[in-house]
Structures are given as C-alpha cells and as structure tokens.
Amino acid sequence: MKKFVAIAGNIGVGKSTLLDLLCCKLGWEPFSEPVTENPYLSDFYKDMAAWSFHSQVFFLTHRLRAHHQIASHPTSVVQDRSVYEDAEIFAQNLYLQGYIHPRDYGTYRELYETVMQFLPPPDLVIYLRASVPTLVNRIARRGRDYERSIAPDYLNSLNVLYENWIANFTLCPVLTVPADDVDFVAHAGHLNLIVNKVQEKLTGREEVIFAADEVARAAED
C-alpha cells in the first residue's frame, strides 16, 4: 500500500538530507518543492508589511497544489516540508511580527482551513526537533550564502511556533526525531534507527520513541 510521509522542521534541521536518505533506503519517490519564482519576493524584501500577505498566498497556492499531486501519486512519496508549515509557522510568524494585517491574516487562514478540508492528510509527519545551537551549527556547516544572515532569535521564534503546532497536530500520526542527538548524516546507525521507527509508526504502533540507550548504540553501528 502506498504511503505519503511529510518531513517537517525548522531551517537547517536536515529535512532535504533525510528526504534523500529515506527515499534511497525505502525505494520511495522524493518530492521536493519545485523551485518557482515568487513574483512578489523582490517587493516583499523591500517592504515586508506591504507584500507579506501576497507572498504567503502565492507560496500557499503552490504548496496546496503540491499536496494534491502527492496525494494522487500512484506510489509512496516522501515530501520535504508540508503545507501545514506554510500556514502554521511562516505565515503566522509574519503575522505575529506585524507584517501581515489582522484582516488579511484572517482571510489567509480562512482560505487555508477551507481548502485543507478537501485534501487528505499524510500517513505520517516526521518532525525533526532541534535546538537553536544545533540549527545554527548545521546552517553554518552547509554554507549557503543566503542563510548567513539568519539570526538565532528568528530560529527561536520559529521553534516556538513549531512546538506549538506539533503539540496540537491531530490530522495524522507524528514521529518526533530528537535531531540534537540523532545525527543521520554522521551515523548510518541513526538513519537505520529512523527507518525502523518510521516503519513501526506506519504499521500502527501507538507510541514510538527514541530511547537514549538505543540512540547511543546506533551511533556505534
């Protein structure tokens, strides 16, 4: 039976890397968000208060289309970042910072919540949880120029929203990976551990956790 798994998590936590590794291990199709030029982006960076709403509606439209395409895909798929994160994390963060007017944000939420009623949820969300120091270290390690200006305070504000979202997310099962301790790039054993936990969760096991002793043992494999 085909499966739809979405990987969620903050900037720099390793979503794209885990996507590739999981698909290689499981023989599933990777689905990274298509690179599409947002026509509002240059205006957004010049005047965030004026263009945040327009930019976020554009991103939401493309993410909703991608979600629909994945749900209709004939084989198992792993997605890099879910549609939920667009609304629950990034748009909400812009609203809380005062860049999206309350009236516009209300319209955005109504659009998002209405459309989501017609889209099936994934079979599983893998949430990569990491502290800000871990995120900062991994962002520096991958060396993308456009990410050098990301401030720790910004990452922390996103982490707060991620934790609130995942604590209240009930549309499908969630597997939370403690990414501070589980380094699936450095340790092949950690990747195998994640694969095993994903399979356990997809077969309906109610509680799946990463115990400290098994994480330590996996690092030695």
C-alpha positions in Angstrom: 0.0 0.0 0.0 1.4 3.4 -0.9 2.3 5.9 1.8 2.6 9.7 2.0 5.1 10.9 4.5 6.0 14.5 5.1 9.2 15.8 6.8 8.7 18.9 8.9 11.2 21.0 10.8 13.0 24.3 11.2 15.5 25.8 8.8 18.8 23.9 8.7 17.5 20.8 10.6 18.2 18.4 7.8 14.8 17.8 6.0 16.2 17.6 2.5 19.0 15.3 3.5 16.7 13.0 5.4 14.3 13.0 2.4 17.1 11.7 0.1 18.3 9.1 2.6 14.9 7.8 3.4 13.9 7.5 -0.3 17.1 5.7 -1.0 16.5 3.3 1.8 12.9 2.6 1.2 12.7 3.0 -2.6 10.1 5.7 -2.4 9.7 8.8 -4.5 11.2 12.1 -3.2 9.1 15.2 -3.5 11.0 18.5 -3.0 9.0 21.7 -3.6 9.5 22.8 -7.2 11.7 25.9 -7.5 9.2 28.5 -8.6 9.9 32.2 -8.8 7.7 34.1 -6.5 6.7 37.3 -8.4 6.2 39.1 -5.0 9.6 38.2 -3.5 11.6 41.2 -4.5 8.8 43.6 -3.4 8.5 41.6 -0.2 12.1 42.1 0.8 11.8 45.9 0.1 8.5 46.3 2.0 7.5 43.3 4.1 4.5 44.9 5.6 3.0 45.7 2.2 3.8 42.4 0.5 3.9 39.6 3.1 0.2 38.7 2.5 0.6 38.5 -1.2 3.8 36.5 -1.0 2.4 34.0 1.5 -0.8 33.4 -0.6 1.5 32.6 -3.6 3.5 30.1 -1.5 0.3 28.6 -0.1 -1.2 28.1 -3.5 1.9 26.2 -4.8 2.1 24.1 -1.6 -1.5 23.2 -1.8 -1.1 22.1 -5.4 1.9 20.0 -4.5 0.0 18.3 -1.6 -2.8 17.4 -4.1 -0.3 16.0 -6.6 1.4 13.9 -3.9 -2.0 12.5 -2.6 -2.8 11.5 -6.2 0.6 9.9 -6.8 0.5 6.1 -7.5 3.5 5.2 -5.4 4.8 6.0 -1.9 6.2 9.6 -1.6 8.3 11.5 1.0 7.8 15.3 1.0 10.2 17.9 2.1 8.2 20.4 4.2 4.4 20.2 4.5 1.7 22.6 3.6 0.9 22.9 7.2 4.2 24.7 7.9 3.5 27.4 5.4 0.4 28.5 7.4 1.1 27.4 10.9 4.7 28.6 11.1 5.9 31.0 8.4 2.7 33.0 7.7 1.8 33.0 11.4 5.3 34.3 12.3 4.9 37.2 9.8 1.5 38.0 11.3 2.9 37.9 14.9 5.8 40.2 13.8 3.2 42.7 12.5 4.0 42.2 8.8 0.5 40.8 7.9 -2.5 42.9 8.8 -5.0 41.0 11.1 -7.8 41.3 8.4 -5.5 39.9 5.7 -4.3 37.1 8.1 -7.9 36.2 8.8 -8.6 35.9 5.1 -5.5 33.8 4.7 -6.4 31.4 7.5 -10.0 31.0 6.2 -8.6 30.1 2.7 -6.1 27.6 4.2 -8.6 26.0 6.5 -11.3 25.7 3.9 -9.1 24.1 1.2 -7.4 21.7 3.7 -10.9 20.1 4.4 -10.7 18.7 0.9 -7.2 17.4 0.9 -6.2 14.1 2.6 -3.6 14.3 5.3 -0.3 12.4 5.0 0.0 9.0 6.6 2.8 10.3 8.8 4.6 13.5 9.6 8.3 13.2 10.7 9.1 16.2 12.9 12.8 16.9 13.2 13.2 18.7 16.5 16.4 20.6 17.2 17.7 23.3 19.5 18.8 26.7 18.1 22.5 25.9 18.7 22.2 22.8 16.6 20.4 24.7 13.8 23.0 27.4 13.8 25.8 24.9 13.6 24.1 22.9 10.7 23.3 26.1 8.8 26.9 27.2 9.1 28.1 23.7 8.1 26.2 23.7 4.8 27.5 27.1 3.9 24.6 28.7 1.9 25.3 32.4 1.5 21.7 33.5 1.6 21.3 31.8 5.1 24.3 33.5 6.7 22.1 36.4 7.9 19.5 34.2 9.7 19.5 35.3 13.3 19.3 32.9 16.2 16.3 34.8 17.6 14.5 34.2 14.3 15.2 30.5 14.5 14.0 30.5 18.1 10.7 32.2 17.2 10.1 29.6 14.5 11.0 26.8 17.0 8.3 28.1 19.4 5.7 28.0 16.6 6.8 24.5 15.5 6.5 23.2 19.1 3.0 24.7 19.5 1.9 23.4 16.1 3.2 19.8 16.6 1.7 19.7 20.1 -1.8 20.3 18.7 -1.5 18.5 15.4 -4.0 15.6 15.1 -4.6 15.1 11.4 -2.2 12.1 11.2 0.4 10.3 13.4 3.7 12.2 14.2 7.1 10.7 14.7 9.3 13.2 16.5 13.0 12.8 15.9 15.4 14.4 18.6 17.7 15.8 16.0 20.2 17.2 18.6 21.1 13.6 19.5 20.2 11.7 16.3 22.6 12.6 13.5 21.6 10.6 10.5 24.4 12.1 8.4 27.3 11.2 10.6 25.9 7.8 11.8 24.5 5.2 9.4 23.1 3.5 12.5 21.0 6.6 13.3 19.5 6.5 9.8 18.6 2.9 10.2 17.0 3.7 13.6 14.8 6.4 11.9 13.8 4.0 9.2 12.8 1.3 11.7 10.8 3.9 13.7 9.0 5.1 10.6 8.0 1.6 9.7 6.8 1.0 13.2 4.7 4.1 13.2 3.3 3.4 9.7 2.2 -0.1 10.9 0.1 1.5 13.6 2.2 1.3 16.7 0.8 3.9 19.0 3.9 5.0 20.9 7.3 5.1 19.1 10.1 6.9 20.9 13.9 7.3 20.6 15.3 5.9 23.8 18.7 7.4 24.8 20.3 3.9 25.1 19.3 2.8 21.6 20.4 6.1 20.1 23.8 5.6 21.7 24.0 2.0 20.4 23.0 3.1 16.9 25.8 5.6 16.8 28.3 2.7 17.2 26.9 0.8 14.2 
